[in-house]
Amino acid sequence: MLKIKKYSNGKYFDTEVKEYIKSETLAAMVNNGEKIQVVLARTGKDITEQVIEQLSGKEERKKEGGGAPTDKVMKWVGEIIDSKIDKVMDIIKLPTREQVAGLEATIKELNDKIDALSQEKTIKESFASPEGQEKSVTEKTVDAKKVQANEKIPDNKLMADKKVGIKTV
């Protein structure tokens, strides 16, 4: 039977070979079926069962893929950051890509409808005229421009009449 001393700093000392051994080496010995006895160096108390349970617990965690503690911390921090980003995005109320694409499609549909209605109105106006004659679209455009020009530039004759209408005494 192999006698191992455990010191207060957590190190194991093999009394046969007279050197310190790692806990992983000790766990490998137990897994290989070697008989060991672990005692506290200071008191001599037998703690073999406790050490075997502790070592087997470490082995199980390794098999489960627990990974290094830093990996767990990094994963936890990543989850926290992701949840905070989600909360901020909810507060900001930014539209998603799908919502923006839907809005663009709706705007395109509305623009197409406006264009269709505009063409319909132009066609109806080209077939009906006040004198009963058909006017082309270009004639309608010319007429509209004349009306706009008359509204913008006052008639010189009217201006002259207003000047003449002033009486002097």
C-alpha positions as CSV (number, residue, x, y, z in Angstrom):
1,M,0.0,0.0,0.0
2,L,1.3,3.4,-1.0
3,K,1.4,6.0,1.8
4,I,0.8,9.6,0.8
5,K,1.0,12.6,3.1
6,K,-1.1,15.7,2.5
7,Y,0.2,19.0,3.6
8,S,-1.8,22.1,4.6
9,N,-0.8,23.8,1.3
10,G,-2.7,21.1,-0.6
11,K,0.4,19.3,-1.9
12,Y,0.7,15.5,-1.8
13,F,4.0,13.8,-0.8
14,D,4.8,10.2,-1.8
15,T,6.7,8.7,1.1
16,E,8.1,5.8,-0.9
17,V,9.7,7.8,-3.7
18,K,10.2,10.8,-1.5
19,E,8.8,13.5,-3.8
20,Y,5.8,15.6,-4.3
21,I,3.1,14.4,-6.7
22,K,0.3,16.2,-8.4
23,S,-3.3,15.5,-7.7
24,E,-3.8,14.3,-11.3
25,T,-1.1,11.7,-10.8
26,L,-2.7,10.6,-7.6
27,A,-6.1,10.3,-9.4
28,A,-4.4,8.2,-12.1
29,M,-3.0,5.9,-9.5
30,V,-6.5,5.5,-7.9
31,N,-8.0,4.8,-11.4
32,N,-5.4,2.2,-12.1
33,G,-6.4,0.3,-9.0
34,E,-3.4,1.0,-6.8
35,K,-4.1,0.9,-3.0
36,I,-3.2,4.2,-1.3
37,Q,-3.5,5.6,2.1
38,V,-3.6,9.4,2.5
39,V,-2.9,11.0,5.9
40,L,-2.6,14.6,7.0
41,A,1.0,15.4,7.5
42,R,0.5,17.5,10.7
43,T,-1.9,15.1,12.6
44,G,-1.6,11.8,10.9
45,K,-5.4,11.5,10.5
46,D,-6.5,9.2,7.7
47,I,-8.3,11.1,5.0
48,T,-8.1,8.5,2.2
49,E,-11.9,8.4,1.5
50,Q,-12.3,12.1,1.3
51,V,-9.3,12.5,-1.1
52,I,-10.6,9.7,-3.4
53,E,-14.1,11.4,-3.5
54,Q,-12.5,14.7,-4.2
55,L,-10.3,13.3,-7.0
56,S,-13.1,11.3,-8.6
57,G,-15.3,14.5,-8.6
58,K,-12.5,16.4,-10.5
59,E,-12.4,13.5,-13.0
60,E,-16.1,13.6,-13.6
61,R,-16.1,17.4,-14.2
62,K,-13.3,16.9,-16.7
63,K,-15.3,14.2,-18.5
64,E,-18.4,16.4,-18.6
65,G,-16.4,19.0,-20.5
66,G,-16.6,21.6,-17.8
67,G,-13.6,23.3,-19.3
68,A,-11.4,25.8,-17.6
69,P,-13.0,28.3,-15.2
70,T,-12.1,31.1,-17.5
71,D,-14.1,29.6,-20.3
72,K,-17.2,29.5,-18.0
73,V,-16.6,33.1,-17.0
74,M,-16.2,34.2,-20.6
75,K,-19.4,32.4,-21.5
76,W,-21.3,34.0,-18.6
77,V,-19.9,37.5,-19.5
78,G,-20.9,37.0,-23.1
79,E,-24.5,36.1,-22.1
80,I,-24.7,39.1,-19.8
81,I,-23.5,41.5,-22.6
82,D,-25.9,39.9,-25.1
83,S,-28.8,40.4,-22.7
84,K,-27.8,44.1,-22.1
85,I,-27.6,44.7,-25.8
86,D,-31.1,43.2,-26.3
87,K,-32.5,45.5,-23.6
88,V,-30.9,48.6,-25.2
89,M,-32.2,47.6,-28.7
90,D,-35.7,47.3,-27.1
91,I,-35.4,50.8,-25.6
92,I,-34.1,52.4,-28.8
93,K,-36.9,50.8,-30.9
94,L,-34.8,50.5,-34.1
95,P,-36.5,48.7,-36.9
96,T,-35.2,45.3,-37.9
97,R,-34.0,44.5,-41.4
98,E,-37.2,42.7,-42.1
99,Q,-39.3,45.7,-41.0
100,V,-37.2,48.1,-43.2
101,A,-37.6,45.7,-46.2
102,G,-41.4,45.6,-45.6
103,L,-41.5,49.4,-45.5
104,E,-39.6,49.7,-48.7
105,A,-41.9,47.3,-50.5
106,T,-45.0,49.3,-49.2
107,I,-43.5,52.6,-50.4
108,K,-42.8,51.1,-53.9
109,E,-46.4,49.8,-54.1
110,L,-47.7,53.2,-53.1
111,N,-45.5,55.0,-55.7
112,D,-46.7,52.6,-58.4
113,K,-50.3,53.3,-57.5
114,I,-49.7,57.1,-57.6
115,D,-48.1,56.8,-61.0
116,A,-51.0,54.7,-62.3
117,L,-53.5,57.3,-61.0
118,S,-51.6,60.1,-62.5
119,Q,-51.5,58.4,-65.9
120,E,-55.3,57.7,-65.6
121,K,-56.0,61.3,-64.9
122,T,-53.9,62.5,-67.9
123,I,-55.7,60.0,-70.2
124,K,-59.1,61.2,-69.0
125,E,-58.2,64.8,-69.5
126,S,-56.9,64.2,-73.0
127,F,-60.3,62.7,-74.1
128,A,-62.5,65.5,-72.6
129,S,-62.2,69.2,-73.3
130,P,-64.6,72.1,-72.4
131,E,-65.3,72.9,-76.1
132,G,-66.1,69.3,-76.9
133,Q,-62.8,69.0,-78.9
134,E,-60.2,66.5,-78.1
135,K,-56.9,68.0,-76.9
136,S,-53.7,66.2,-76.7
137,V,-51.6,66.0,-73.6
138,T,-49.1,68.5,-75.0
139,E,-51.8,71.0,-75.7
140,K,-53.1,70.6,-72.1
141,T,-49.5,71.1,-70.8
142,V,-49.1,74.3,-72.9
143,D,-52.5,75.6,-71.6
144,A,-51.5,74.9,-68.1
145,K,-48.2,76.8,-68.5
146,K,-50.0,79.8,-70.0
147,V,-52.3,80.0,-67.0
148,Q,-49.3,79.8,-64.6
149,A,-47.5,82.5,-66.6
150,N,-50.5,84.8,-66.4
151,E,-50.8,84.3,-62.7
152,K,-47.1,85.1,-62.0
153,I,-46.7,88.2,-64.3
154,P,-49.3,90.9,-64.0
155,D,-50.8,92.3,-67.2
156,N,-49.1,95.6,-68.2
157,K,-52.4,97.0,-69.4
158,L,-54.0,96.4,-66.1
159,M,-51.1,98.1,-64.3
160,A,-51.4,101.1,-66.7
161,D,-55.1,101.4,-66.1
162,K,-54.5,101.6,-62.3
163,K,-51.9,104.3,-62.8
164,V,-54.2,106.4,-65.0
165,G,-57.1,106.0,-62.5
166,I,-55.3,108.3,-60.0
167,K,-57.0,111.7,-60.0
168,T,-55.1,114.9,-59.4
169,V,-56.7,118.0,-57.9
